Amino acid sequence: MPSQINDQILKDAAAIYTNNAQSYTLALGIEFLGTHYRGWQRQKEVISIQEMLENAISSVANEPVEVVAAGRTDASVHAGNMVAHFVTQAYRPTYNWLRGINSLLPDDIAVRWICPMPADFHARFKAIARRYRYVILNQPTRPAILNHQVTHIHDPLDLAAMQEATAMIEGSHDFSSFRAAACQSNQPVRTVSHARLFAHGAFIVMDIQANGFLHHMVRNIMGTLIAIGKHELVPTDFLQILAKKDRTVAPPTASGDGLYFINAYYPDKFQSLLPDAPLTPLWLNLPE
């Protein structure tokens, strides 16, 4: 969304505020490398993405601010366009928000865009879908430049076998076999709208979208697909593991290094107001 449009909406919001409105809502898109953080959620005694953002935004707003994200990434997991929101009484032009917040963030966290939203927008509870990409670098030698930004597998992987298993993921399923023991969700059924696994040069990429994800769900699915790619399992084992609804029957969790939260989607009344951000990681140079 062009900045002048953002600024006009902000001015309108400011006008409402001066007419006794208590606050207004801003959505933002966040890019981060999760390598040095213990995930999104604020925690005691360890640094998190949420804490770093809240500190920066609160400083620019000159008031305490809570940032709510569309998802909660794990330690070492990255994001290219994590949609989040905060509520504030402070008016700032879009340019001032972006420059001010980014000047206070570390180099591995950046706000890509910021956009005023209706008061009933909620980045987490209004999201109807979330999308991830998982990137494997499948080559004999480890990477240097992409260290901790991909999952390196030195053994040759059988892409066709992995794709055969991937075809079983789409639809509504009980994903208990791919759910972490610490998962706090009150039910394990999720609807996967697409799951695509493909080769891109030396990379193997999973692009997966669902109405929601369980704790470690994507990484646990990838752990099983990697085992299939190494011929430790056969593709039909995936369906059997899924049917057992038991985490102990599935292979270990894949590394968080290759996982990227790339977008969240909302009903049209909200989605039409959000910028159409390019999908990440940009260095893959993938079509949308």
N, C-alpha and C positions, 0 to 999 in steps of 0.2 A: 504494500500500500504506500503510495507516495507520501512523503513527509508533510506536504502542505495539506493533504486530506487529514492526516493524523492531527496536525496542529489545529485544523478547524474543529474537529471533533473534541479535542482537548479544550478549545475555547468555549464550545457549547457546554461541555461538562463543567467548566469553571463558572459559566453563567448560571447553571443550575445550582452550583454550590453556593454562589453568592445569594441565591434566593432560598436560603435556609436548608439546602441539601447538606447532609452530614458527611458524605464521602462519595468517592467514585472509584471505579474498578479499572485497573490496567492489566492487560494481558501482555506477556513477553515471551519471546523465543530464545532459548538459552543453548549455547554450544559449550561443551566441556570435555576435557580428557579426565577420565575418572581415576587414572593410575595412582595418584597421590592422595586419594580421598577414600573414606570408608562409606561411600555411597551417597545418595541424595540426602537422606533424612538426618536432621539435626540429632546429635548424640553427645552425651557427656564425655569429656576427656579425649575425644578424637575429632578431627576436623571433617566437615561435610560440605557438600555443594550448597545445601540450603542455608547453612550458617554463613558462608562467605557471601552469598547473595543478600541475605537479610541485613547483614552488617553494612554492605555497600548501599543498598536501597534506603535503609533507614537514615544513613548519613545524608544522602541527597534530599530525602523527604523531610529531614529534621524532625522525625518522629519514629517511634518503633513500628516496624512493618513485619508482617508474617507473609511468607511466600508459599503458595500452595501449587504443587506441580501435578501434571497429568499422570505421572507414574513415579515410582520410587526405585531408582536404580541401585544395584549392589555395588560393593567395593570393586574398584578397577573398571567398572562399566562406563561407557562413554555416551554422549548424546550430541546429535547434530541440530535438533530442533525440539528440545524439551519445552512444551507449552506449559506455562505457569501463569499465576495471577497474584496480584496483591491489591488491597484496598487502602486508600490513603485520603487524607484531607488536603494534601499538598498539591498545588497546581504547578506544573513545570511543562514548558514546550517539549515536544518529542525529542528534539535535538539535545536539549539540556539533560533529559533523563538518560538518553543513551550515552552521551559523552561523560556525564557525571558518574553513572554507575560503572561503566567500563574502566574509567580512570582509577577506580578504587578496587577493582577485581584483580586477582593474580592472572598471569599470562595464560593459564590453562582453563580459564572460564571467561566467556564473553556473552553479552546480550546481543543477539542478532537484530532484533526488532522489538518495538514496544507499541502497543495499540490500545486506545481507550475502548472499553466494552460496556454493554448494559450491566446494570447492577446485579442482575440475576445470573450472570456468567460465573461459572465455577470450573476451573481447569481440570479438576479431578472428577467431580460428580456429574458434570454435563458431557464429558467425553463419551462418545459412542464407539470409538475404535482407537486402538493404539498400534503402532507399527515399529518393528525392529528389523535391523539387518545384522547378520552374524558373518564375519569375514575370516576365512581360513586362508593362510598362505601355505600352499602345499608344494614345498620344494625341499631338497636335501639340506640346504644350509639355512641357518637362522638369519633373520633380518636384523639390520642395524637401524636404519632410518625409521622403519615401522615397528621397532621394538615396543611391546606393550600396546600396540594399536591394532594388531591382528593376532589370531591364534595360529602359531606355527606348528604344522604337522609335517615331519620329515618323511614319514613312510608314504608311498604312493597310495592315494585313496581311490576306491572304485566309485566313480561318480554315478554311473548308471545304477548301481545297487542302492546308493544313497537316495537317488531320485525316486526309485521304486518305493522306498519306504516313505519318503516325503509326501507322496501322493495319498497316503493314508491319513494325513494330519488334518486336512480340511474338513469342516463340518463341526457339529456340536458333539463334544466328548467329555467324559469324566477323565481329567488329566491327573488323577491322584498319583499315578506311577511317575509323573514328572513334576511333582510338587515337593518343595523342601519341607522338612519336618517343622521348621519355624514359621511356615506360612500361616498367616492370620485370617485368610479368607474364610467366610462361613460356608462356602460350597465350592466344589472342585470342577464344576462344569463350565467350560468356555467354548465359544463359537469362533472357530478360525475361518476367516473369510478368504484368505489366500495364504499358501505356503509354497514358495518357489525356490528351488535349489538349482544353481547353474554355475558353470565355470566361466571365469573372466580372466583370461591369461593364466597366470599361476595361482589365481585366487579361486576359491570356491565360496559362493555367497548364498546365504539363506535370506530371503525376504519374506517376512511373516507378519500378518495383520490379524488381529482378533478384537472382540469386544472387551477383552481384558486378559491379563496374564497372571498366573499364580507365581509365587515366589520361586525363583530359579527355573521357571517353566521352560524358557527358551534354551537356557544353558543345559538343562537336563535332556531336552529333546536332542540338542546337538551332541551331547555325550553319547547318546545311543546311535545317532547317525554316523558319528565318527567310528564307533565300534563296527558298524555295518560296512563302512568304507574300508576298514582294515581287514575285513573278512573274519572278524571275531564273532560276528552274528550274521544271520542272513536277513534279507528284507522282511520276510514274513514274521520274524521275531518281533518286529516293532509292534505289529498289531496284537500279538500275544502279550507283550509287556503292557500295552495300553489297556487291554481287557482285564488284566489282573488287578489293576487299581492299587498297586503296592510299590512304593518307591524302592524297596529293597531288591526288587527283581531287575531293576534297570542299571545300566553302567554308571560310572562316576560322572559327576557334573563337569561340563566343559569349562575351560578357563573363561573368565570375564573379559580378558583382553580384547577379544574379537567382537564383542557385543556393543551395538549402537542403538539407542532409542532415536528413531529418525522422525517421528511425527505423531500427533494426536489429531483426531477428527471429531467434529461437533455437528449438531443439527444445523441446517442451513441458515437459520436466523443468526447464529454465531459465526459459522464457517465463512459466510460471505464478508464478514468484517475483518477476518484475519489475513495476513499476508500469505501469498503463495510461495513459501520458502523452498529453495532447491533441496532435494533430498541428499542426504549425506551417507557415508563420507565422500566429500567432493573429490578426493584424490583417486577414487575408483573410476571416476568419469563414466558413470552408468547412465543410460537413458532413464527418464523418470518412470 
